[in-house]
Amino acid sequence: MFQKILIATDGSEHSFRSTQYAVQLAEKFDGTIDIVYIVDGQTAKSDVLNSTDKYAIEKKRNEKINAVKQMVTDAQIECEAHILHGEPGPTIVDFANKHDFDCVIVGSRGLNKLQTMVLGSVSHKVAKRVECPVLIIK
């Protein structure tokens, strides 16, 4: 039923709670988990301005998903991590729809509260447009 699960993470507390639920589902249904971290334009610009080289940027981005990846691998669940570029909501939707996931799990709030107030939440955009069940974790 839920054998191919996608987790969207941004390093927030909500994404860690989302990971706990994803692990439980994967254990129950003998599933695999894919982890996505989205780099939007503002983050990319900030990373370039505040880093000395591209390896430091890559290391910083990998650190954002390492805690989530560690939680999944500690549970001995097969996982794959992806760092994608674009606006978070549409990028997650596009990735999820192209790779036929059984479930997408996202936190109800991420790190960017201003974007949530102005543009609407990423979780809302994902829930409206993805073609599989979406679990939003508070």
N, CA, C and O atoms as a MOPAC input file, in Angstrom:
PM7 MOZYME 1SCF
protein

 N      0.82600 1    -1.19500 1     0.00000 1
 C      0.00000 1     0.00000 1     0.00000 1
 C      0.87100 1     1.26100 1     0.00000 1
 O      0.77800 1     2.08000 1    -0.91400 1
 N      1.71000 1     1.41300 1     1.01700 1
 C      2.62000 1     2.56200 1     1.08800 1
 C      4.05500 1     2.04700 1     1.03200 1
 O      4.78600 1     2.10500 1     2.02100 1
 N      4.44300 1     1.54900 1    -0.12200 1
 C      5.77100 1     0.97100 1    -0.26000 1
 C      6.80000 1     1.94500 1    -0.81100 1
 O      8.00200 1     1.73300 1    -0.65600 1
 N      6.34700 1     2.98800 1    -1.44000 1
 C      7.25700 1     3.98200 1    -2.00200 1
 C      6.83200 1     5.34400 1    -1.44900 1
 O      5.84800 1     5.93900 1    -1.88900 1
 N      7.60900 1     5.81400 1    -0.46800 1
 C      7.22600 1     7.00600 1     0.29300 1
 C      8.20800 1     8.13800 1     0.00800 1
 O      9.41700 1     7.92600 1    -0.09000 1
 N      7.66200 1     9.33900 1    -0.12200 1
 C      8.47900 1    10.53800 1    -0.33200 1
 C      8.34300 1    11.44800 1     0.88300 1
 O      7.23300 1    11.75100 1     1.32200 1
 N      9.48300 1    11.88100 1     1.42200 1
 C      9.50500 1    12.86500 1     2.51100 1
 C     10.13300 1    14.13700 1     1.96700 1
 O     11.20300 1    14.10000 1     1.35900 1
 N      9.46100 1    15.26400 1     2.18800 1
 C     10.04300 1    16.56700 1     1.86300 1
 C     10.58600 1    17.14500 1     3.16300 1
 O      9.86600 1    17.24300 1     4.15700 1
 N     11.85900 1    17.52700 1     3.15100 1
 C     12.47600 1    18.04500 1     4.36900 1
 C     13.11200 1    19.39300 1     4.11600 1
 O     13.53900 1    19.70000 1     3.00300 1
 N     13.16700 1    20.19100 1     5.16700 1
 C     13.85300 1    21.48000 1     5.10100 1
 C     14.71100 1    21.70900 1     6.34400 1
 O     15.23000 1    22.80500 1     6.55300 1
 N     14.85500 1    20.68200 1     7.15700 1
 C     15.63800 1    20.81100 1     8.37900 1
 C     14.83800 1    21.30800 1     9.56900 1
 O     15.40300 1    21.52500 1    10.64100 1
 N     13.53500 1    21.49300 1     9.40300 1
 C     12.69500 1    21.99600 1    10.49100 1
 C     12.25800 1    20.85700 1    11.40800 1
 O     12.38300 1    19.68200 1    11.06400 1
 N     11.74800 1    21.22300 1    12.56800 1
 C     11.23600 1    20.24200 1    13.52000 1
 C     10.06600 1    19.45800 1    12.91700 1
 O      9.91900 1    18.26400 1    13.17800 1
 N      9.24100 1    20.12500 1    12.11800 1
 C      8.11400 1    19.44300 1    11.47700 1
 C      8.59400 1    18.35100 1    10.52100 1
 O      7.96500 1    17.29800 1    10.41200 1
 N      9.69100 1    18.59700 1     9.83900 1
 C     10.18600 1    17.57000 1     8.91800 1
 C     10.76500 1    16.37700 1     9.67400 1
 O     10.73800 1    15.25600 1     9.16500 1
 N     11.28800 1    16.59900 1    10.88100 1
 C     11.76000 1    15.47400 1    11.68800 1
 C     10.58000 1    14.62200 1    12.16800 1
 O     10.65100 1    13.39300 1    12.16800 1
 N      9.50400 1    15.28300 1    12.57100 1
 C      8.31100 1    14.53300 1    12.96600 1
 C      7.72900 1    13.78800 1    11.76300 1
 O      7.25300 1    12.66100 1    11.90400 1
 N      7.76400 1    14.40000 1    10.60200 1
 C      7.28700 1    13.74800 1     9.37700 1
 C      8.08600 1    12.48000 1     9.10700 1
 O      7.53600 1    11.46400 1     8.68300 1
 N      9.36700 1    12.55100 1     9.35400 1
 C     10.24000 1    11.40500 1     9.12300 1
 C      9.86300 1    10.25000 1    10.03900 1
 O      9.87500 1     9.09500 1     9.61400 1
 N      9.53000 1    10.54600 1    11.27800 1
 C      9.11700 1     9.49100 1    12.21300 1
 C      7.89500 1     8.74300 1    11.68200 1
 O      7.83600 1     7.51500 1    11.75400 1
 N      6.93200 1     9.47300 1    11.15500 1
 C      5.74100 1     8.83900 1    10.57700 1
 C      6.09200 1     8.03900 1     9.32400 1
 O      5.57100 1     6.94400 1     9.10900 1
 N      6.96500 1     8.58800 1     8.51600 1
 C      7.37400 1     7.88700 1     7.29100 1
 C      8.06100 1     6.57100 1     7.63500 1
 O      7.82500 1     5.55200 1     6.98500 1
 N      8.90000 1     6.59700 1     8.64500 1
 C      9.59500 1     5.38200 1     9.07600 1
 C      8.57900 1     4.33700 1     9.54800 1
 O      8.69800 1     3.15800 1     9.21200 1
 N      7.59600 1     4.76200 1    10.31700 1
 C      6.57500 1     3.82400 1    10.79000 1
 C      5.80100 1     3.20000 1     9.62500 1
 O      5.54300 1     1.99600 1     9.61700 1
 N      5.43700 1     4.02300 1     8.65100 1
 C      4.72800 1     3.49200 1     7.47900 1
 C      5.60700 1     2.53100 1     6.68600 1
 O      5.15300 1     1.46500 1     6.27100 1
 N      6.85200 1     2.91000 1     6.48000 1
 C      7.77100 1     2.05700 1     5.71300 1
 C      8.00000 1     0.72500 1     6.42500 1
 O      8.08400 1    -0.31800 1     5.77600 1
 N      8.10100 1     0.75300 1     7.74400 1
 C      8.28200 1    -0.48700 1     8.49900 1
 C      7.04100 1    -1.37100 1     8.36800 1
 O      7.14400 1    -2.58300 1     8.17700 1
 N      5.89300 1    -0.75600 1     8.47100 1
 C      4.64000 1    -1.51400 1     8.42700 1
 C      4.39600 1    -2.15500 1     7.06200 1
 O      3.90500 1    -3.28100 1     6.98100 1
 N      4.73700 1    -1.44400 1     6.00100 1
 C      4.44200 1    -1.92700 1     4.65600 1
 C      5.68300 1    -2.37200 1     3.88200 1
 O      5.62100 1    -2.57800 1     2.67000 1
 N      6.81600 1    -2.52000 1     4.58700 1
 C      8.06800 1    -2.95300 1     3.96600 1
 C      8.41900 1    -2.04600 1     2.78000 1
 O      8.69000 1    -2.51000 1     1.67200 1
 N      8.40300 1    -0.73900 1     3.05300 1
 C      8.60000 1     0.23600 1     1.99000 1
 C      9.98100 1     0.85100 1     1.94300 1
 O     10.84900 1     0.55200 1     2.76300 1
 N     10.16100 1     1.70900 1     0.97200 1
 C     11.38400 1     2.49700 1     0.82000 1
 C     11.01300 1     3.97600 1     0.94500 1
 O      9.85600 1     4.36300 1     0.77600 1
 N     12.01200 1     4.77600 1     1.24200 1
 C     11.77400 1     6.20900 1     1.43100 1
 C     12.73400 1     7.01300 1     0.56600 1
 O     13.93500 1     6.74500 1     0.53400 1
 N     12.19300 1     7.99300 1    -0.12800 1
 C     13.00100 1     8.99000 1    -0.83000 1
 C     12.86300 1    10.28800 1    -0.05200 1
 O     11.78100 1    10.62900 1     0.42500 1
 N     13.97100 1    11.00600 1     0.06900 1
 C     14.00900 1    12.27300 1     0.80300 1
 C     14.34900 1    13.37100 1    -0.19000 1
 O     15.30500 1    13.24500 1    -0.95700 1
 N     13.56500 1    14.45600 1    -0.18100 1
 C     13.88800 1    15.59300 1    -1.04300 1
 C     14.09700 1    16.84400 1    -0.20200 1
 O     13.36900 1    17.11100 1     0.75500 1
 N     15.10600 1    17.59100 1    -0.58900 1
 C     15.37000 1    18.90700 1    -0.03000 1
 C     15.39500 1    19.86000 1    -1.21200 1
 O     16.12900 1    19.63900 1    -2.17500 1
 N     14.59900 1    20.91800 1    -1.14400 1
 C     14.47700 1    21.84300 1    -2.26700 1
 C     15.26400 1    23.11600 1    -1.98500 1
 O     15.11600 1    23.73100 1    -0.92900 1
 N     16.09200 1    23.49900 1    -2.93000 1
 C     16.84700 1    24.75000 1    -2.85200 1
 C     16.13600 1    25.76600 1    -3.73000 1
 O     16.14800 1    25.65400 1    -4.95500 1
 N     15.51100 1    26.76300 1    -3.09600 1
 C     14.83300 1    27.79600 1    -3.88000 1
 C     15.82700 1    28.89500 1    -4.25700 1
 O     16.98500 1    28.86600 1    -3.84100 1
 N     15.36800 1    29.84900 1    -5.03700 1
 C     16.24400 1    30.91800 1    -5.52300 1
 C     16.88100 1    31.72500 1    -4.41600 1
 O     18.06800 1    32.04100 1    -4.48900 1
 N     16.11300 1    32.07000 1    -3.38400 1
 C     16.63400 1    32.86500 1    -2.27500 1
 C     17.71300 1    32.09700 1    -1.51100 1
 O     18.74100 1    32.66500 1    -1.14300 1
 N     17.47600 1    30.80300 1    -1.27600 1
 C     18.45300 1    29.97500 1    -0.56900 1
 C     19.73000 1    29.84200 1    -1.39200 1
 O     20.83300 1    29.93700 1    -0.85300 1
 N     19.58200 1    29.62300 1    -2.68200 1
 C     20.74700 1    29.48800 1    -3.55100 1
 C     21.58600 1    30.76200 1    -3.53000 1
 O     22.81300 1    30.70600 1    -3.44900 1
 N     20.91800 1    31.90400 1    -3.60200 1
 C     21.61900 1    33.18500 1    -3.57600 1
 C     22.36100 1    33.37000 1    -2.25400 1
 O     23.52400 1    33.77200 1    -2.23800 1
 N     21.68900 1    33.08000 1    -1.16100 1
 C     22.29300 1    33.20100 1     0.16400 1
 C     23.47300 1    32.25200 1     0.32200 1
 O     24.50500 1    32.62600 1     0.88100 1
 N     23.32500 1    31.02600 1    -0.16800 1
 C     24.41300 1    30.05100 1    -0.07500 1
 C     25.66300 1    30.53900 1    -0.80500 1
 O     26.77700 1    30.42100 1    -0.29400 1
 N     25.46900 1    31.08200 1    -1.99100 1
 C     26.60600 1    31.55500 1    -2.79700 1
 C     27.28300 1    32.74900 1    -2.12800 1
 O     28.51100 1    32.84100 1    -2.11400 1
 N     26.48900 1    33.65700 1    -1.57700 1
 C     27.05600 1    34.84800 1    -0.94900 1
 C     27.77000 1    34.54700 1     0.36600 1
 O     28.69600 1    35.26300 1     0.74600 1
 N     27.34600 1    33.49000 1     1.06200 1
 C     27.90000 1    33.19700 1     2.37800 1
 C     28.88200 1    32.03300 1     2.41100 1
 O     29.28600 1    31.61100 1     3.49500 1
 N     29.27500 1    31.50900 1     1.26800 1
 C     30.19300 1    30.37600 1     1.23500 1
 C     31.42600 1    30.71300 1     0.42400 1
 O     31.42600 1    31.60300 1    -0.42700 1
 N     32.47600 1    29.96700 1     0.72200 1
 C     33.73900 1    30.21700 1     0.03700 1
 C     33.87500 1    29.43500 1    -1.26200 1
 O     34.54400 1    29.88800 1    -2.19100 1
 N     33.24500 1    28.25700 1    -1.33600 1
 C     33.33100 1    27.47400 1    -2.56400 1
 C     32.12200 1    26.54400 1    -2.70600 1
 O     31.30700 1    26.41000 1    -1.79300 1
 N     32.03400 1    25.91800 1    -3.85800 1
 C     30.86900 1    25.08100 1    -4.13500 1
 C     30.81800 1    23.83600 1    -3.25600 1
 O     29.73900 1    23.29100 1    -3.02400 1
 N     31.96500 1    23.38100 1    -2.76600 1
 C     31.97800 1    22.20900 1    -1.89300 1
 C     31.38600 1    22.53500 1    -0.52300 1
 O     30.71600 1    21.70200 1     0.08700 1
 N     31.63500 1    23.73500 1    -0.05400 1
 C     31.04100 1    24.17500 1     1.21900 1
 C     29.52300 1    24.28900 1     1.08200 1
 O     28.78200 1    23.94600 1     2.00400 1
 N     29.07300 1    24.76800 1    -0.06500 1
 C     27.63100 1    24.87800 1    -0.31800 1
 C     27.00500 1    23.48600 1    -0.32900 1
 O     25.97300 1    23.25700 1     0.30200 1
 N     27.63500 1    22.56200 1    -1.04600 1
 C     27.12000 1    21.19600 1    -1.12300 1
 C     27.09700 1    20.54100 1     0.26600 1
 O     26.14300 1    19.84500 1     0.61400 1
 N     28.13400 1    20.76500 1     1.03600 1
 C     28.19900 1    20.19900 1     2.39000 1
 C     27.07100 1    20.74700 1     3.26600 1
 O     26.43400 1    19.99600 1     4.00400 1
 N     26.82800 1    22.04400 1     3.18200 1
 C     25.75800 1    22.67000 1     3.97400 1
 C     24.39500 1    22.09800 1     3.59300 1
 O     23.56700 1    21.83500 1     4.46500 1
 N     24.16400 1    21.91000 1     2.32600 1
 C     22.88300 1    21.36200 1     1.86300 1
 C     22.71900 1    19.90500 1     2.30400 1
 O     21.63300 1    19.49300 1     2.71300 1
 N     23.79000 1    19.14100 1     2.22000 1
 C     23.72000 1    17.74900 1     2.66300 1
 C     23.46100 1    17.64300 1     4.16200 1
 O     22.79700 1    16.71400 1     4.62000 1
 N     23.98600 1    18.59800 1     4.92000 1
 C     23.74600 1    18.60500 1     6.36600 1
 C     22.26000 1    18.78000 1     6.67400 1
 O     21.77200 1    18.27300 1     7.68400 1
 N     21.54400 1    19.49100 1     5.81100 1
 C     20.10700 1    19.69200 1     6.00300 1
 C     19.33400 1    18.37100 1     5.95300 1
 O     18.32000 1    18.21400 1     6.63300 1
 N     19.81500 1    17.43100 1     5.15200 1
 C     19.08300 1    16.17200 1     5.01500 1
 C     19.72400 1    15.01500 1     5.77900 1
 O     19.11400 1    13.95400 1     5.90600 1
 N     20.94100 1    15.20100 1     6.28700 1
 C     21.62700 1    14.09800 1     6.95500 1
 C     20.89900 1    13.58700 1     8.19400 1
 O     20.86100 1    12.37900 1     8.42600 1
 N     20.31900 1    14.48600 1     8.99600 1
 C     19.60800 1    14.04500 1    10.20000 1
 C     18.40600 1    13.18500 1     9.82700 1
 O     18.14200 1    12.16600 1    10.46500 1
 N     17.68400 1    13.59900 1     8.79700 1
 C     16.52900 1    12.83100 1     8.33200 1
 C     16.99400 1    11.49900 1     7.74700 1
 O     16.41400 1    10.45200 1     8.03300 1
 N     18.02800 1    11.54600 1     6.93700 1
 C     18.55800 1    10.31900 1     6.33200 1
 C     19.03700 1     9.35100 1     7.41400 1
 O     18.83900 1     8.14200 1     7.29800 1
 N     19.65900 1     9.87600 1     8.45400 1
 C     20.14100 1     9.03900 1     9.54600 1
 C     18.98800 1     8.34500 1    10.26900 1
 O     19.09400 1     7.17300 1    10.63200 1
 N     17.89000 1     9.06800 1    10.47800 1
 C     16.71600 1     8.47600 1    11.11700 1
 C     16.18800 1     7.29700 1    10.29600 1
 O     15.78800 1     6.27500 1    10.85300 1
 N     16.19200 1     7.44400 1     8.99400 1
 C     15.68000 1     6.39600 1     8.11200 1
 C     16.63700 1     5.20600 1     8.07900 1
 O     16.19800 1     4.06100 1     8.18500 1
 N     17.92500 1     5.45800 1     7.93600 1
 C     18.88300 1     4.35800 1     7.86800 1
 C     19.02000 1     3.64800 1     9.21600 1
 O     19.27600 1     2.44500 1     9.25200 1
 N     18.85500 1     4.37300 1    10.32100 1
 C     18.87600 1     3.73000 1    11.64200 1
 C     17.75900 1     2.71200 1    11.78500 1
 O     17.90000 1     1.72100 1    12.50200 1
 N     16.65100 1     2.95800 1    11.10100 1
 C     15.52300 1     2.02500 1    11.11500 1
 C     15.70800 1     0.91000 1    10.07800 1
 O     14.82100 1     0.07700 1     9.88800 1
 N     16.85300 1     0.90500 1     9.42100 1
 C     17.20700 1    -0.09200 1     8.40500 1
 C     16.21200 1    -0.11300 1     7.24100 1
 O     15.80200 1    -1.16500 1     6.75100 1
 N     15.85100 1     1.09400 1     6.83000 1
 C     14.95400 1     1.25600 1     5.68500 1
 C     15.77400 1     1.81000 1     4.52600 1
 O     16.57100 1     2.73200 1     4.69500 1
 N     15.56500 1     1.23900 1     3.36700 1
 C     16.26400 1     1.70600 1     2.17200 1
 C     15.81100 1     3.12200 1     1.84400 1
 O     14.61500 1     3.41400 1     1.81800 1
 N     16.78400 1     3.99800 1     1.59500 1
 C     16.41300 1     5.37800 1     1.26300 1
 C     17.36900 1     5.97300 1     0.24500 1
 O     18.48800 1     5.50100 1     0.04100 1
 N     16.88100 1     7.01600 1    -0.37300 1
 C     17.67900 1     7.77800 1    -1.33700 1
 C     17.36300 1     9.24900 1    -1.11400 1
 O     16.20400 1     9.62000 1    -0.93100 1
 N     18.39600 1    10.08700 1    -1.12900 1
 C     18.21400 1    11.52000 1    -0.90500 1
 C     18.42100 1    12.28300 1    -2.21500 1
 O     19.26500 1    11.92600 1    -3.03800 1
 N     17.62600 1    13.34600 1    -2.38300 1
 C     17.69000 1    14.16000 1    -3.59400 1
 C     17.70400 1    15.63200 1    -3.19400 1
 O     16.90300 1    16.06100 1    -2.36400 1
 N     18.60500 1    16.39500 1    -3.77900 1
 C     18.60300 1    17.84300 1    -3.60900 1
 C     18.15900 1    18.42700 1    -4.94700 1
 O     18.83100 1    18.27100 1    -5.96700 1
 N     17.00900 1    19.10600 1    -4.91700 1
 C     16.40800 1    19.64200 1    -6.13500 1
 C     16.38600 1    21.16500 1    -6.07300 1
 O     16.47600 1    21.74500 1    -4.99100 1
 N     16.26900 1    21.80500 1    -7.21400 1
 C     16.25000 1    23.26200 1    -7.29600 1
 C     14.91200 1    23.73500 1    -7.85100 1
 O     14.38100 1    23.16000 1    -8.80100 1
 N     14.37200 1    24.79800 1    -7.24100 1
 C     13.12300 1    25.38000 1    -7.70800 1
 C     12.27400 1    25.85100 1    -6.55000 1
 O     12.71000 1    25.83300 1    -5.39900 1
 N     11.06700 1    26.27100 1    -6.85600 1
 C     10.11700 1    26.66700 1    -5.82600 1
 C      9.63800 1    25.38700 1    -5.12200 1
 O      9.24600 1    24.43800 1    -5.80100 1
 N      9.65900 1    25.33500 1    -3.79400 1
 C      9.40500 1    24.08000 1    -3.08200 1
 C      8.11200 1    23.35900 1    -3.45000 1
 O      8.15900 1    22.17900 1    -3.79600 1
 N      6.97000 1    24.01800 1    -3.38900 1
 C      5.70300 1    23.35000 1    -3.65900 1
 C      5.65700 1    22.67900 1    -5.02200 1
 O      5.50200 1    21.46000 1    -5.09800 1
 N      5.78700 1    23.44500 1    -6.10000 1
 C      5.72100 1    22.84600 1    -7.43600 1
 C      6.82200 1    21.82300 1    -7.70900 1
 O      6.59400 1    20.85500 1    -8.43500 1
 N      8.00200 1    22.02100 1    -7.14300 1
 C      9.10700 1    21.07700 1    -7.36300 1
 C      8.81800 1    19.73700 1    -6.70800 1
 O      9.07800 1    18.68700 1    -7.29500 1
 N      8.27700 1    19.76900 1    -5.48800 1
 C      7.90300 1    18.53100 1    -4.80200 1
 C      6.79500 1    17.82100 1    -5.58200 1
 O      6.85600 1    16.60900 1    -5.78900 1
 N      5.79200 1    18.57000 1    -6.00800 1
 C      4.67900 1    17.99300 1    -6.77100 1
 C      5.18400 1    17.34400 1    -8.05400 1
 O      4.80900 1    16.21400 1    -8.36500 1
 N      6.01900 1    18.03900 1    -8.78800 1
 C      6.55200 1    17.51900 1   -10.04500 1
 C      7.33900 1    16.22900 1    -9.80900 1
 O      7.16000 1    15.24600 1   -10.52800 1
 N      8.21000 1    16.23900 1    -8.80100 1
 C      9.02800 1    15.06400 1    -8.49200 1
 C      8.14300 1    13.88700 1    -8.07800 1
 O      8.34200 1    12.76200 1    -8.53900 1
 N      7.17500 1    14.14800 1    -7.21600 1
 C      6.28900 1    13.08900 1    -6.72500 1
 C      5.47200 1    12.48700 1    -7.86100 1
 O      5.33900 1    11.26700 1    -7.95100 1
 N      4.93200 1    13.32100 1    -8.71400 1
 C      4.08600 1    12.82600 1    -9.80300 1
 C      4.88800 1    12.07200 1   -10.87100 1
 O      4.37000 1    11.13700 1   -11.48100 1
 N      6.12400 1    12.46100 1   -11.09700 1
 C      6.94500 1    11.79200 1   -12.10900 1
 C      7.47400 1    10.44300 1   -11.63600 1
 O      7.81200 1     9.59300 1   -12.45900 1
 N      7.55000 1    10.23200 1   -10.31200 1
 C      8.17100 1     9.01000 1    -9.79200 1
 C      7.18600 1     8.05100 1    -9.12300 1
 O      7.60800 1     7.12200 1    -8.43500 1
 N      5.90400 1     8.25900 1    -9.31200 1
 C      4.86300 1     7.32100 1    -8.87500 1
 C      4.98400 1     6.88800 1    -7.41300 1
 O      5.04900 1     5.69400 1    -7.12100 1
 N      5.01300 1     7.83900 1    -6.51500 1
 C      5.06300 1     7.52500 1    -5.08900 1
 C      3.68800 1     7.08600 1    -4.60400 1
 O      2.66500 1     7.49000 1    -5.15700 1
 N      3.67400 1     6.26300 1    -3.57600 1
 C      2.42800 1     5.81400 1    -2.96200 1
 C      1.92500 1     6.79900 1    -1.91800 1
 O      0.73500 1     6.82400 1    -1.60300 1
 N      2.83100 1     7.61000 1    -1.38100 1
 C      2.46700 1     8.56900 1    -0.33800 1
 C      3.55000 1     9.64900 1    -0.25600 1
 O      4.74100 1     9.36700 1    -0.38500 1
 N      3.11200 1    10.87900 1    -0.04000 1
 C      4.03300 1    11.99100 1     0.20000 1
 C      3.77100 1    12.48300 1     1.61900 1
 O      2.62600 1    12.71600 1     2.00500 1
 N      4.83700 1    12.63700 1     2.38500 1
 C      4.70700 1    13.09800 1     3.76700 1
 C      5.45900 1    14.41700 1     3.91100 1
 O      6.64600 1    14.50600 1     3.60000 1
 N      4.74400 1    15.44600 1     4.39000 1
 C      5.32900 1    16.77300 1     4.57900 1
 C      4.92000 1    17.31500 1     5.94600 1
 O      3.89000 1    16.93400 1     6.50100 1
 N      5.74000 1    18.20100 1     6.46700 1
 C      5.38500 1    18.89700 1     7.70100 1
 C      4.40000 1    20.00500 1     7.39600 1
 O      4.36500 1    20.53000 1     6.28300 1
 N      3.59700 1    20.36000 1     8.39400 1
 C      2.59700 1    21.40600 1     8.16800 1
 C      3.22600 1    22.78200 1     8.04100 1
 O      2.66100 1    23.67400 1     7.40900 1
 N      4.38100 1    22.95200 1     8.63400 1
 C      5.10000 1    24.23400 1     8.52100 1
 C      6.58000 1    23.95600 1     8.36900 1
 O      7.11900 1    23.01500 1     8.95200 1
 N      7.22800 1    24.79600 1     7.57100 1
 C      8.66500 1    24.67400 1     7.39200 1
 C      9.38800 1    25.79400 1     8.11100 1
 O      8.91600 1    26.31700 1     9.12000 1
 N     10.52000 1    26.14500 1     7.58200 1
 C     11.34700 1    27.17200 1     8.20800 1
 C     10.96900 1    28.58200 1     7.78400 1
 O     11.27700 1    29.53600 1     8.49800 1
 N     10.30800 1    28.74000 1     6.63700 1
 C     10.05700 1    30.05200 1     6.07600 1
 C      8.64300 1    30.53200 1     6.40100 1
 O      7.72100 1    30.30000 1     5.61900 1
 N      8.45900 1    31.19300 1     7.53600 1
 C      7.13300 1    31.62800 1     7.97200 1
 C      6.59500 1    32.77900 1     7.12000 1
 O      5.38700 1    32.86400 1     6.89800 1
 N      7.46300 1    33.65500 1     6.64500 1
 C      7.01600 1    34.76700 1     5.80200 1
 C      6.40700 1    34.23700 1     4.51000 1
 O      5.34400 1    34.69400 1     4.09000 1
 N      7.07300 1    33.27900 1     3.88000 1
 C      6.55300 1    32.70900 1     2.64000 1
 C      5.20700 1    32.03300 1     2.88800 1
 O      4.31200 1    32.10300 1     2.04700 1
 N      5.06300 1    31.38300 1     4.03100 1
 C      3.80500 1    30.72700 1     4.36500 1
 C      2.67600 1    31.74000 1     4.43800 1
 O      1.58600 1    31.49100 1     3.92300 1
 N      2.92400 1    32.88600 1     5.07600 1
 C      1.88800 1    33.90300 1     5.22200 1
 C      1.54000 1    34.54700 1     3.89000 1
 O      0.37000 1    34.80900 1     3.61300 1
 N      2.54000 1    34.80200 1     3.07000 1
 C      2.32300 1    35.54100 1     1.83700 1
 C      1.84100 1    34.63700 1     0.69600 1
 O      0.87800 1    34.97500 1     0.00700 1
 N      2.49200 1    33.51000 1     0.49800 1
 C      2.23400 1    32.68200 1    -0.67400 1
 C      1.39700 1    31.44000 1    -0.39700 1
 O      0.96500 1    30.77500 1    -1.33900 1
 N      1.16100 1    31.11600 1     0.84600 1
 C      0.49100 1    29.85600 1     1.16800 1
 C      1.53100 1    28.79500 1     1.44500 1
 O      2.65600 1    28.86800 1     0.95100 1
 N      1.15500 1    27.81800 1     2.22900 1
 C      2.13600 1    26.83300 1     2.66900 1
 C      2.48100 1    25.83500 1     1.57500 1
 O      1.68500 1    25.55500 1     0.67900 1
 N      3.68700 1    25.31400 1     1.68000 1
 C      4.14400 1    24.28100 1     0.76000 1
 C      3.25700 1    23.05400 1     0.90400 1
 O      2.88100 1    22.43800 1    -0.09300 1
 N      2.91800 1    22.69300 1     2.14700 1
 C      2.09600 1    21.50300 1     2.36800 1
 C      0.73700 1    21.63900 1     1.67500 1
 O      0.21500 1    20.66500 1     1.13200 1
 N      0.17900 1    22.81900 1     1.69600 1
 C     -1.10900 1    23.04900 1     1.03300 1
 C     -0.97100 1    22.87300 1    -0.48000 1
 O     -1.81400 1    22.23600 1    -1.11200 1
 N      0.07900 1    23.43300 1    -1.05300 1
 C      0.30200 1    23.29900 1    -2.49800 1
 C      0.50000 1    21.83500 1    -2.89000 1
 O     -0.01600 1    21.37600 1    -3.90800 1
 N      1.25800 1    21.11100 1    -2.06200 1
 C      1.51200 1    19.69900 1    -2.34800 1
 C      0.21200 1    18.90400 1    -2.25900 1
 O     -0.08600 1    18.10300 1    -3.14500 1
 N     -0.55600 1    19.11800 1    -1.20500 1
 C     -1.80000 1    18.36900 1    -1.00000 1
 C     -2.78700 1    18.59400 1    -2.14400 1
 O     -3.51700 1    17.67800 1    -2.52300 1
 N     -2.81200 1    19.80700 1    -2.69400 1
 C     -3.74900 1    20.11800 1    -3.77300 1
 C     -3.35700 1    19.48700 1    -5.10200 1
 O     -4.22800 1    19.15700 1    -5.90600 1
 N     -2.06300 1    19.31500 1    -5.34600 1
 C     -1.62700 1    18.99100 1    -6.70600 1
 C     -0.98100 1    17.62300 1    -6.90600 1
 O     -0.86900 1    17.15800 1    -8.04100 1
 N     -0.55700 1    16.97500 1    -5.83400 1
 C      0.11500 1    15.68900 1    -6.01400 1
 C     -0.92800 1    14.60600 1    -6.28300 1
 O     -2.05700 1    14.69800 1    -5.80000 1
 N     -0.56000 1    13.59300 1    -7.04200 1
 C     -1.51200 1    12.58400 1    -7.51500 1
 C     -1.57500 1    11.33200 1    -6.64400 1
 O     -2.08500 1    10.30300 1    -7.08700 1
 N     -1.07000 1    11.40000 1    -5.42200 1
 C     -1.14000 1    10.27300 1    -4.49500 1
 C     -1.54600 1    10.81300 1    -3.12500 1
 O     -1.60300 1    12.02800 1    -2.93800 1
 N     -1.82900 1     9.93200 1    -2.16900 1
 C     -2.17900 1    10.43400 1    -0.83200 1
 C     -1.05700 1    11.27500 1    -0.22500 1
 O      0.12500 1    10.99400 1    -0.42500 1
 N     -1.44300 1    12.30200 1     0.51300 1
 C     -0.49500 1    13.19300 1     1.17500 1
 C     -0.80900 1    13.18800 1     2.66600 1
 O     -1.95600 1    13.36800 1     3.07500 1
 N      0.22800 1    12.97900 1     3.46600 1
 C      0.09800 1    13.01400 1     4.91200 1
 C      0.81000 1    14.27200 1     5.40900 1
 O      2.02000 1    14.42000 1     5.23600 1
 N      0.04800 1    15.17400 1     6.02600 1
 C      0.61000 1    16.42700 1     6.54400 1
 C      0.73400 1    16.28300 1     8.05300 1
 O     -0.25500 1    16.04000 1     8.74500 1
 N      1.94200 1    16.43300 1     8.55400 1
 C      2.22400 1    16.22800 1     9.97600 1
 C      2.34900 1    17.57200 1    10.68300 1
 O      3.09800 1    18.44800 1    10.25100 1
 N      1.60000 1    17.72300 1    11.78100 1
 C      1.64300 1    18.95600 1    12.59100 1
 C      2.81500 1    18.89900 1    13.54900 1
 O      3.02900 1    19.83600 1    14.31800 1

